[in-house]
Each structure stands twice: as structure tokens, then as C-alpha cells.
Amino acid sequence: MRWKNAEYAGWGRALQANGELTRPEARSALKKIVADTPAPAIGNRRSYGDACLNTDGKAIDMTRLDKFLGFDPETGVLTVEAGLSLGEIARIMAPRGWLPAVMPGTGFATVGGAIGHDVHGKNHHGAGSFGQHVQAFTLMTAAGETRVTADSDAALFKATMGGLGQTGVIASAEMRLARCKGDIVTVTERRVENFDEYLGLLDRSDATYSVGWIDATAKGASLGRGILEEAETGAGLVPPSKPSKTIPRDAPGFALSSPIVKLFNAAYFRRVPSHGRSMVKPINEFFFPLDRIHDWNRLYGKRGFHQFQCVVPLAEAGALREILTRISDSGRASPLAVIKRMGPGRAGYMSFPMEGYTLAVDFPNRDGAERLIKQLEDITAEAKGRIYLAKDSLSSRDRVRAMYPEFDKWAAEVAKADPDGALATDMVRRLGLRDEI
Amino acid sequence: MSETWIILGASSSMARAFIRDLAARGDKLLLAGRNLATLEELAQDCKLRGAELAEPIAFDARDPGCFGAIITRADQETGVLNAAVFVGSMPDQSAIDADPALIDGTITDSFTGPARFLQMLAPVLETRGNGMIIGVGSVAGDRGRIANYVYGAAKAGFATYLSGLRNRLGRSGVHVMTVKPGPVDTAMTWGLGKMPFMTTPEAVSADILKAMKKRRNVVYTAGIWRLVMLVIRTIPEPVFKKMSI
């Protein structure tokens, strides 16, 4: 198997790696690689920080292990290779009345990555996290594939869900799909004038899918204004999506400067009429709105960006208001800011979700962004919330251990599964997650 | 009415993108290659993606004994019968320099094996009076270069063969299309360094499908390679022999 030296990065591009990559096209080839040179597996690199990086080491690009392996229409259980993307599953299965039970904000996320981060979607309040719909997965070892279920090895199962790929190379997964009526969604968009109204609407929403865009530049009485989207899947006919566009090169630094973001956000807010509106869209446009602009991360320029995503318990809404105030005062936010109410569902020891409110905001990687994010982390920690490792590029060892109370259980399983630390990544080293080995 | 396809070398990176597109059209696929376990999984993948039929079938370019069974199986299907050839092998030129015997295998994999298969298939298609043969060559066949002239020679031979076959089968309503990809991001090119105008298997497949509709004869993919190779072919030999491109 050939290895090639490559510069690569996560989606945020603020952190980069230089290392060797290989890309098997069959699981038999993967088995040989794992036997010869065990290394962390990476997918489409849609996590933002360094969870998918292994500087000066090796990594296995799983994206050509993307086959559908089986589907049982009685139970809705779909078996796939781990490099298959969730968007591809949705594209193929939705016209037949099935969708991944949980879909994150990008369809490019692979099944392996969705397990490794135990991702959540716009239906987390009802459906829980991705891992809760995974019936089994296989880990590739030198001896072949080992199938793991919650019954066969509960601790290993929980250590793998959200486990950052540290328990082994995930080769395939059996996931329970959810029934849908077809491949369109009916979306209702409404303007939300401020933070309090937002929380009220999120608390009362009984839509299957809900997500809120937030204008992170708005201040004072308008703090926390935005657009709430609620949606249900359905059957019908809509025009197909326009072909995707590609951002051909890095944008200049001023493209997302504060005045431009303010102007954009104000216009974006008024896009929706004051009385709201309902419309039908193809599913991918609702679930993966940014996927139609390939390489949109280049809009942040060469230095890339950081995403801050936290969740705080329901009772700590005040902390979230404080976080939003800090962000709008700083004038550093980009247009990409999202709020959502989460349910308690989580599948692993290191899973992100907790019942509460989650906020995600992008910050261009400029001087001062780092300090601001540290302050936001402080507020999150004080509120007994946590930050999302799929997005993190700046946190620290003690902070993460304090936020993830089941860390010790995870670490014990990982030490058993990968005693030599062959699967360690840049994130694992930066956050000292495997210091005991 | 769904069409039937014989895909030689079905587990190659380029073939995989192509058979997925055919599966989405609901076609019937006979996936021919050496590794039946992998082909079995590809067949399952194609069925879940919409193929009316997908089954693995043993094919080895170096073993003509297996050719007849494939053609017999394919001829059982009614409707339009097509074939696409993705087989080929590209050992490093340095490996061939060390062991000239490797030339035989390279020529068999990329030229004489598939040519012999198509020669057996031709009368079947002539009798049926329709269908299409898609042969994947390479821009490497357009001019011999120091870096890989044995592989290039095999592909050049295959392209000339396809040209003649097109001349013959066109008279019976069977179309033969030659596809000449430039570098494609496949297992074959992984780690060989940066290459110009590299394209993806998905883009190659899209180009082939588009060219099929127009019944094109010779297709370059990415399209820029038609121009690039036109330039390279016109460089006078006294100049070209001193170049290393």
C-alpha cells in the first residue's frame, strides 16, 4: 500500500498537519494496513480542529471505503462501510422513504466520523445522538473485523461512540434508519426578535427538526435575534437543487470583517418576511445548506477559522446570554451562528450532548479570537456546560477532563484497545487525553 | 428498458464510479474481475443504489479460458447489451527496466487480453445489432514518453484496436467509444506526486455518460487533455527525444 506525504487540515484550517496518508479501496486492503502500520482513520475531515490530524505520523483516509453493504427494509437497518457519507445515504435512501435517523449540518460527514464524534442533528431534542441509532460497528484489527454491539461489549461500545477513533479503526456500521415520507421538507421560517423570545420558541417547538440562525452581531434589545427554522419531511416534487458552486481560492482577510458581517446579517435577517413563511425544499438544502458551496471554509482566508460550540444546561440560559453578549461586543463573529435546544440523548462516555441549549459560532482566525474563545469556555465551564470536541481547536487538558465526567471510563477502555497509542491524533496529544499511556 | 453491461475490471477506481452511475439508472450489471469477494460487495452496493441486477463474474485478462462464460451469461439478457473495459496495469518503468518480462503482463492486461475478449464479443453484438463498447485507454498511449512507455505502448495498441473495431462494428449499429483519461485520482496514481489536470473517477464517469449520449468516438477526460496531447503530438521528434515530460 502506497503512502503519500500530504499537508492537510480539518475544516477550520486554523490547524494544519503534515504527514503520510494512504487510501485503501477495499476492506481487505485496510486489514493489511492495520496489521502493518496501525494509524488513526480519517474521513472527509469535516471536524473543525485537529481530531482528524496526525502531524509527523500516518493516517488512513477512509473515503473510498464507501459501499452500501446491506439493507433490511423490515427493520430499516442499513449496513455500510465507514467512509460512506451521510449525505450520500440520504440521497439514495430518502426517495425510498428512509433517512439516517440523525444528520449533522454537513452531508459530507462520514459514518465513521459521525460515530467518532457521536454527532447530533436538528432533531436531537427528539431523536438523540447518532450513536443511539447505531446497532453495531466493526473495528478492524490485524486479525480481521470484530463486530461490537452494546450487548457484546458495553464499555467498548460506549468508548467508541464519541471516542475520537481511539478504540480502533471503524470499518463498517449497522445503523437504524428512520422512516420519512419522501425527499422533501416543509420548512417554516420565522423572525425572532431577541434572546428571550428565542428561548421561549425553542422550548415550545414541537417540530421534528428545528434549528435557529442567530445574528451574533446584534446588541442591546436585539441581542440574540435571528431566524428559527422548523421542518418536517414529506413527499412531493420540487425543482432539483442547482449545481453546487466552489470557492476557487482563499478570500482576502477583509471579506468577513465586522462591518461586512453586520451588513450581511441585517440583510439575512430581513430575508424572511416579518410574518414568517413556509416553503418546501429538497432535503439536502435544509439539512446541508452550506454543502452546495464547496470549500466555503476558504471564505475565511488563508488563516482559517475557529468554531466555538458549547452546550449549557437548561437552567443556565443566563450563561448563554452572557456568551452572546461577549461575542456581539467583540465584533468578531462571522455570519455563521446557530442555536438549538438539545435533549439528553447521548451514546458514549465522551459524547457532547446534554439537555440544554447549544450555541455554535465561527470566528475568523485573527488576533484576539483565541482570547475571546477562552473567555467563552470559562463561562461555559462555570455553567457546568461543555464544549464540542468535533469543533475544538483551542481547549486544554484540565478543562476537557472537567467537562466530561466519564473521561476515566473512556480512557480505561482506550488503553485496553490501543495500548501502544498508535491511534493518537493531534487533538489527543494537545488535550492530553491519553497521557497515562 | 434497462440495458445490460459487461464491466471488465469492475473493481478499479474508475469503474466503481461508472457502475454506480449505471446502477442509479437501474441498469443490469455483470461485474467482471479477479477478486470475487470484492465484486460480490460491489454488486450488493450497486443493487442498493438501484441496479436491476448486479452479479460478480470471474475475469482475468491473462486467462482467456474465462472469456466465453462471461459472453454466454451476458447474451442471456434481452435488450441492449454493452461492454466497458477498465482493465490495465501500470508497473513502474524502473521495475520493467529491472525485469523486462513484466512487459508481457502489461501488454496482456492493457491490450491483448481485453482485445481478445472484445474480438469474441463482436459477433454477438453484430447479431444483436445494437449496443456500445467503451474502451478506456490513456493519454499515455498518444506518445511514448520516458516515464512509462511500455504502459503507453499497450494503451496505444488498444486505442488502435478500438479504432479498427469501431470501423467494423459501426456497420452493424454497434458503437465503439475510446476514452482517454489523463491522470485520475485513483489507487494507481496515489502517492505518485502532483500531476497536472488531475481529475476524479466521478468526473470521468460523468464525462463518459455525456459522451455516450452524443455517441462520441474518442473522448479525452478531463477535456483539456485533447488540447494538451495535440500539442505534445506535434512536437517534432528531434526535439521531443530530448525532453522529459
Contacts between the chains, C-beta under 8 A, distances in Angstrom:
chain1	res1	chain2	res2	distance
A	2	B	190	5.4
A	2	B	191	3.9
A	3	B	191	6.2
A	4	B	190	6.1
A	4	B	191	3.5
A	22	B	190	7.4
A	22	B	191	7.8
A	23	B	187	7.3
A	23	B	190	5.8
A	25	B	11	7.7
A	25	B	13	6.3
A	25	B	16	7.6
A	25	B	187	5.3
A	26	B	11	7.3
A	26	B	35	7.7
A	26	B	38	5.2
A	28	B	35	7.8
A	28	B	37	7.4
A	28	B	38	7.0
A	64	B	13	7.3
A	64	B	187	7.8
A	67	B	41	5.7
A	67	B	42	6.9
A	67	B	44	7.5
A	67	B	45	4.1
A	68	B	44	7.0
A	68	B	45	4.9
A	68	B	48	3.9
A	68	B	49	6.5
A	69	B	41	6.5
A	69	B	44	6.2
A	69	B	45	7.3
A	70	B	44	6.5
A	70	B	48	7.5
A	71	B	48	5.6
A	92	B	48	7.2
A	92	B	49	5.8
A	92	B	50	7.7
